[in-house]
């Protein structure tokens, strides 16, 4: 006997660049119904609500009183996830929280505790798990086709545009939280293991000279419990003359093979204009093709909806988010010690 599927009501807290992706995904998914949106910028909240004919709020606590909202996306800045996630849990709402789960271990632990106490679902949107090259690498590793993991290198960086013009709150976060959350999650996911040792360093000069109190870059090494080692590089000071604002490469070496990944130039699709050229993001998106939004950043949100509709537990979970926060906090501490020793 088939069970009739029903639409689930969603709310979105935070309507910045990525918040808009969540809004659009819920509007498009056949079993999602966007009920309300929330942002502290009233004009932004109102304009978004009018566009999609839904209610808007500037206080998420008021929005959470709406019984039609069963699940919520928390898409606030990196350091502002704790309070809305806990509030959602206390109101019995399922939660899709953007990465990182939190920027302190204490906050992450409180969030996971609140969610587990309330018995609601929490998924952390590590959307690169839906990035096809990484998903295929994970699948091959799970099948045993590549053997045991030995070492990896992952570089994910942005141009200066991101901390100086795209994010107004860069000083209250860092490239480690903004981008390192992706790379660390990918390594522990593909290696199916947890960190045992961490060594890190960072540099702080260019952004500080512009009044942005955050490191320019982090370079760090993680040795996992199974002996595999991963090297990471996250930078926020690449020149804006690059064809994309993101620089992303990865290499994974196993005992029976290796995988090289260049997500940005995959397919080598280049677009030239009279005054510029670049690599359009044909894998990540989101972008509209023949009236449908495509791209892996959309797929992770769709996956969250599908899990709720079918009563399945989504991954990555809040526990995954907590593990990543613990690792990144240790990276910060290691880099701080190295910096203090040098000074």
C-alpha positions in Angstrom: 0.0 0.0 0.0 1.5 3.3 -1.1 1.5 6.2 1.3 0.5 9.5 -0.1 3.3 12.1 0.1 2.6 15.5 1.4 4.2 18.9 1.0 6.3 20.2 3.9 6.2 23.8 5.0 9.6 25.6 5.1 11.0 28.8 6.5 14.4 30.4 5.7 16.4 32.5 8.2 19.0 34.6 6.4 18.5 35.9 2.9 22.0 36.6 1.7 23.6 35.1 -1.3 23.2 31.5 -0.1 19.9 32.1 1.6 18.4 33.0 -1.8 19.5 29.5 -3.0 17.5 27.9 -0.2 14.4 30.0 -0.9 14.5 29.1 -4.6 15.1 25.4 -3.9 12.0 25.2 -1.7 9.9 27.1 -4.2 10.9 24.5 -6.9 10.8 21.2 -5.0 7.5 19.5 -5.7 7.1 18.4 -2.0 8.2 21.6 -0.4 6.1 24.7 0.3 7.9 28.0 1.2 5.8 29.5 4.0 7.9 32.4 5.3 11.3 34.1 5.1 13.3 36.1 7.7 16.1 38.6 7.6 17.1 41.5 9.9 17.1 43.7 6.8 13.4 44.4 6.5 13.5 45.6 2.9 15.3 42.4 1.8 12.8 40.2 3.7 9.8 42.1 2.3 11.0 42.1 -1.3 11.7 38.3 -1.1 8.3 37.6 0.4 6.5 39.7 -2.2 8.4 37.9 -5.0 7.3 34.5 -3.8 4.0 35.5 -2.2 4.9 34.4 1.3 5.1 36.0 4.8 8.2 37.8 6.0 9.7 38.5 9.4 12.7 40.4 10.8 12.6 38.3 14.0 13.0 34.6 13.5 11.5 33.8 16.9 8.2 35.3 15.6 8.5 33.2 12.4 8.9 30.0 14.4 5.5 30.5 16.0 3.9 29.6 12.7 2.6 26.0 12.9 2.7 25.7 9.1 6.5 25.7 9.2 7.8 22.3 9.9 11.4 22.8 8.8 13.8 25.7 8.6 17.0 26.6 6.8 19.5 28.6 8.9 21.6 30.6 6.5 22.9 33.3 8.8 26.7 34.3 8.9 29.1 31.6 10.1 29.2 32.9 13.7 25.4 33.3 14.1 24.1 29.8 13.7 23.8 28.8 17.4 20.7 30.8 18.6 18.4 30.2 15.6 19.3 26.5 15.5 18.5 26.0 19.2 15.3 28.1 18.8 14.2 25.9 15.9 14.9 22.8 17.9 12.9 24.1 20.9 10.0 24.8 18.6 10.1 21.3 17.2 11.3 22.4 13.7 13.6 20.3 11.6 16.8 22.1 10.6 19.1 22.5 7.6 22.0 24.6 8.8 24.6 26.0 6.5 28.2 25.0 7.2 30.0 25.4 9.5 27.6 24.2 12.2 29.3 26.7 14.6 32.6 28.5 15.0 33.2 27.3 18.6 33.1 23.8 20.0 30.9 25.0 22.9 28.2 26.4 20.5 28.3 23.3 18.4 27.9 21.0 21.4 24.9 23.0 22.7 23.3 22.9 19.3 23.6 19.2 18.9 22.4 18.7 22.5 19.3 20.8 21.9 18.5 19.0 18.7 18.9 15.5 20.2 16.8 16.5 23.2 14.0 17.8 21.0 14.1 14.8 18.7 14.2 16.9 15.5 16.3 16.4 12.4 19.5 18.5 11.9 21.5 18.3 8.7 24.6 20.4 8.1 24.8 21.6 4.4 28.2 20.4 3.5 27.1 20.5 -0.1 30.4 19.5 -1.7 29.4 15.9 -0.7 27.0 16.3 -3.7 29.8 17.7 -5.9 30.1 14.8 -8.5 33.9 14.3 -8.5 34.0 14.0 -4.8 30.8 11.9 -4.6 32.3 9.5 -7.2 35.6 9.3 -5.2 33.7 8.4 -2.0 31.7 5.7 -3.9 34.8 4.2 -5.3 36.6 4.3 -1.9 33.5 2.7 -0.2 33.6 -0.2 -2.7 37.2 -0.8 -1.9 38.3 -0.1 -5.5 41.0 2.3 -4.4 42.4 0.5 -1.3 43.3 2.2 1.9 43.7 6.0 2.1 47.3 7.2 2.3 47.4 10.9 1.8 45.5 13.8 0.3 45.9 17.5 -0.7 43.0 19.9 -0.9 43.2 23.6 -1.8 40.1 25.7 -1.6 40.6 29.5 -1.7 38.9 32.7 -2.8 39.9 35.9 -4.3 40.1 39.1 -2.3 36.6 40.0 -3.5 35.0 37.6 -0.9 36.4 39.1 2.3 36.6 42.7 1.1 33.3 43.1 -0.9 31.1 40.0 -0.8 31.1 39.4 3.0 30.5 42.4 5.3 31.3 40.1 8.3 34.7 38.7 7.2 36.4 40.0 10.4 34.0 38.0 12.5 34.9 34.7 10.7 37.8 33.5 8.7 38.7 31.6 5.5 39.1 28.6 7.7 35.5 28.6 8.8 34.1 29.8 5.5 36.1 27.4 3.2 38.0 25.0 5.5 34.7 23.6 6.7 34.2 22.2 3.2 37.7 20.7 2.8 37.9 19.1 6.2 34.5 17.6 5.9 35.5 16.1 2.5 38.6 14.5 3.9 37.0 12.9 6.9 34.1 11.8 4.8 36.2 10.2 2.0 38.7 8.7 4.4 35.9 7.6 6.7 38.0 8.6 9.7 38.6 11.2 12.4 41.5 13.4 13.1 44.3 12.3 15.5 47.0 15.0 15.1 46.9 18.5 13.7 49.6 21.0 12.8 48.7 24.4 11.4 50.1 27.9 10.5 48.5 31.0 9.2 49.5 34.5 7.9 47.9 37.9 8.7 49.0 40.9 6.7 47.1 42.0 3.6 43.5 41.8 5.0 44.6 43.4 8.2 46.1 46.3 6.3 42.6 46.8 4.8 41.0 46.9 8.3 39.8 43.3 8.1 41.0 41.5 11.2 41.2 38.0 9.9 44.0 35.8 8.6 45.0 35.9 5.0 45.5 32.1 4.8 45.7 28.9 6.7 47.9 25.9 5.8 47.5 22.8 7.9 48.1 19.1 8.1 45.8 16.5 9.7 46.9 12.9 10.5 43.9 10.6 10.8 43.5 7.7 13.2 44.1 5.2 10.3 47.5 6.8 9.5 46.4 8.8 6.4 47.6 12.4 6.1 45.8 15.3 4.5 47.3 18.7 3.7 45.0 21.7 3.4 45.3 25.2 2.1 42.7 28.0 2.4 43.4 31.5 1.3 41.4 34.7 1.0 43.9 36.9 -0.8 44.0 35.6 -4.4 44.0 38.4 -7.0 40.6 39.4 -8.5 42.1 38.9 -12.0 41.5 35.1 -11.7 38.7 33.9 -14.0 36.6 32.7 -11.0 36.4 33.9 -7.4 37.1 30.3 -6.3 40.3 28.2 -6.7 39.7 24.5 -5.9 41.8 21.4 -6.5 42.2 18.1 -4.7 44.2 14.9 -4.9 43.6 11.7 -3.0 46.1 8.9 -2.9 45.2 5.3 -1.9 47.1 2.0 -1.8 45.4 0.9 -5.1 45.0 4.2 -6.9 44.7 7.9 -6.8 42.2 10.6 -7.8 42.9 14.1 -9.1 40.0 16.6 -9.0 39.8 20.1 -10.5 36.1 21.0 -9.9 36.3 24.6 -11.3 37.7 23.7 -14.7 36.0 20.3 -15.1 35.1 20.0 -18.7 37.3 23.0 -19.5 34.3 25.1 -20.4 35.5 28.7 -21.0 33.4 31.7 -22.0 35.0 34.7 -23.6 33.5 38.2 -23.9 34.7 41.4 -25.4 36.0 42.6 -22.1 36.3 39.5 -19.9 36.5 35.7 -19.8 36.0 33.0 -17.2 35.0 29.5 -16.2 31.2 29.4 -15.7 30.4 27.1 -12.9 28.7 24.2 -14.8 28.8 21.7 -11.9 28.0 23.7 -8.8 25.5 26.2 -9.9 22.8 26.9 -9.1 21.8 28.0 -12.6 18.7 27.8 -14.7 18.8 25.5 -17.7 15.5 25.2 -19.7 13.6 26.5 -16.7 15.0 24.2 -14.1 17.6 25.0 -11.4 20.6 22.6 -11.6 23.9 22.2 -9.7 25.1 20.3 -6.7 24.5 23.2 -4.3 20.8 22.8 -5.2 20.9 19.0 -4.8 21.9 19.0 -1.2 18.8 21.1 -0.3 16.6 18.9 -2.4 18.1 15.9 -0.6 17.1 17.4 2.8 13.5 17.8 1.6 13.4 14.3 0.3 14.6 12.9 3.6 11.9 14.7 5.5 9.2 13.6 3.0 10.2 9.9 3.2 11.1 9.9 6.9 14.8 9.2 6.4 17.7 10.4 8.5 19.8 12.8 6.4 23.6 13.0 6.3 25.7 14.9 7.1 24.3 15.2 10.6 24.8 17.6 13.4 27.4 15.2 14.8 29.4 15.6 11.5 29.1 19.3 11.9 30.4 19.1 15.5 33.4 16.9 14.4 34.4 19.5 11.8 34.1 22.3 14.3 36.3 20.5 16.7 38.9 20.0 14.0 38.8 23.6 12.8 39.1 24.9 16.4 42.2 22.7 16.8 43.6 24.2 13.6 43.0 27.7 15.0 44.7 26.8 18.3 47.7 25.2 16.5 48.2 28.2 14.2 47.9 30.5 17.2 50.6 28.7 19.1 52.9 28.7 16.1 52.3 32.4 15.6 53.0 33.2 19.3 56.3 31.1 19.2 57.5 33.1 16.2 56.6 36.5 17.7 
